[in-house]
């Protein structure tokens, strides 16, 4: 389960990095740039990255807690026989 969260976070981090590099490339090497759009888009990507990092950390904490409870014999839920 931890590897699923880690893999998802790595995919998102690579996507955000490539997007940021694309923004910088368009801003510096083309005439398509509109004043102010690169900074707004970069800040939006950075905020999205922080949110994904937070979800990753919360997911790891939940998985760790569930595994410790299961090892101790206290499950998070009960099923009917």
DRENDO-1510 file (C-alpha; in Angstrom, 1 decimal, always signed):
<recs>
REC; n; res; u; v; w
REC; 1; UNK; +0.0; +0.0; +0.0 .
REC; 2; UNK; +2.8; +2.4; +0.8 .
REC; 3; UNK; +4.4; +1.8; -2.6 .
REC; 4; UNK; +1.1; +2.8; -4.2 .
REC; 5; UNK; +1.1; +6.1; -2.5 .
REC; 6; UNK; +4.8; +6.6; -3.2 .
REC; 7; UNK; +4.4; +5.7; -6.9 .
REC; 8; UNK; +1.5; +8.1; -7.2 .
REC; 9; UNK; +3.4; +10.9; -5.6 .
REC; 10; UNK; +6.4; +10.3; -7.8 .
REC; 11; UNK; +4.2; +10.4; -10.9 .
REC; 12; UNK; +2.6; +13.7; -9.8 .
REC; 13; UNK; +6.0; +15.2; -8.9 .
REC; 14; UNK; +7.4; +14.4; -12.4 .
REC; 15; UNK; +4.3; +15.8; -14.0 .
REC; 16; UNK; +4.5; +19.0; -12.0 .
REC; 17; UNK; +8.3; +19.3; -12.8 .
REC; 18; UNK; +7.7; +18.8; -16.5 .
REC; 19; UNK; +4.9; +21.3; -16.4 .
REC; 20; UNK; +7.0; +23.9; -14.6 .
REC; 21; UNK; +9.9; +23.3; -17.1 .
REC; 22; UNK; +7.4; +23.8; -20.0 .
REC; 23; UNK; +6.2; +27.1; -18.4 .
REC; 24; UNK; +9.8; +28.3; -18.1 .
REC; 25; UNK; +10.6; +27.2; -21.7 .
REC; 26; UNK; +7.5; +29.0; -23.1 .
REC; 27; UNK; +8.2; +32.1; -21.1 .
REC; 28; UNK; +11.9; +32.4; -22.1 .
REC; 29; UNK; +12.1; +31.0; -25.6 .
REC; 30; UNK; +8.8; +31.9; -27.4 .
REC; 31; UNK; +6.8; +35.0; -28.0 .
REC; 32; UNK; +3.6; +33.3; -26.7 .
REC; 33; UNK; +4.0; +34.6; -23.1 .
REC; 34; UNK; +1.2; +36.8; -21.7 .
REC; 35; UNK; +2.4; +39.1; -18.9 .
REC; 36; UNK; +1.7; +37.5; -15.5 .
REC; 37; UNK; +0.6; +34.1; -16.7 .
REC; 38; UNK; +3.8; +32.3; -15.9 .
REC; 39; UNK; +4.0; +33.4; -12.3 .
REC; 40; UNK; +0.3; +32.6; -11.6 .
REC; 41; UNK; +0.6; +29.2; -13.2 .
REC; 42; UNK; +3.8; +28.4; -11.4 .
REC; 43; UNK; +2.3; +29.3; -8.0 .
REC; 44; UNK; -0.8; +27.2; -8.8 .
REC; 45; UNK; +1.4; +24.2; -9.7 .
REC; 46; UNK; +3.4; +24.7; -6.5 .
REC; 47; UNK; +0.2; +24.8; -4.4 .
REC; 48; UNK; -1.0; +21.7; -6.1 .
REC; 49; UNK; +2.3; +20.0; -5.3 .
REC; 50; UNK; +2.1; +20.9; -1.7 .
REC; 51; UNK; -1.5; +19.5; -1.5 .
REC; 52; UNK; -0.3; +16.3; -3.1 .
REC; 53; UNK; +2.6; +16.1; -0.6 .
REC; 54; UNK; +0.1; +16.6; +2.2 .
REC; 55; UNK; -2.2; +13.8; +0.9 .
REC; 56; UNK; +0.9; +11.6; +0.5 .
REC; 57; UNK; +1.9; +12.2; +4.2 .
REC; 58; UNK; -1.7; +11.6; +5.5 .
REC; 59; UNK; -1.9; +8.4; +3.4 .
REC; 60; UNK; +1.3; +7.1; +4.9 .
REC; 61; UNK; +0.2; +7.9; +8.4 .
REC; 62; UNK; -3.1; +6.1; +7.9 .
REC; 63; UNK; -1.5; +3.0; +6.4 .
REC; 64; UNK; +1.1; +2.9; +9.2 .
REC; 65; UNK; -1.7; +3.3; +11.9 .
REC; 66; UNK; -3.8; +0.5; +10.3 .
REC; 67; UNK; -0.8; -1.8; +10.1 .
REC; 68; UNK; +0.1; -1.2; +13.7 .
REC; 69; UNK; -3.4; -1.8; +14.9 .
REC; 70; UNK; -3.7; -5.0; +12.8 .
REC; 71; UNK; -0.5; -6.3; +14.3 .
REC; 72; UNK; -1.8; -5.6; +17.8 .
REC; 73; UNK; -5.0; -7.5; +17.0 .
REC; 74; UNK; -7.2; -4.4; +17.1 .
REC; 75; UNK; -8.8; -3.9; +13.7 .
REC; 76; UNK; -10.2; -0.6; +12.5 .
REC; 77; UNK; -13.5; -2.4; +11.7 .
REC; 78; UNK; -15.4; -5.5; +12.5 .
REC; 79; UNK; -17.2; -7.9; +10.1 .
REC; 80; UNK; -20.1; -10.0; +10.9 .
REC; 81; UNK; -19.6; -13.8; +10.8 .
</recs>
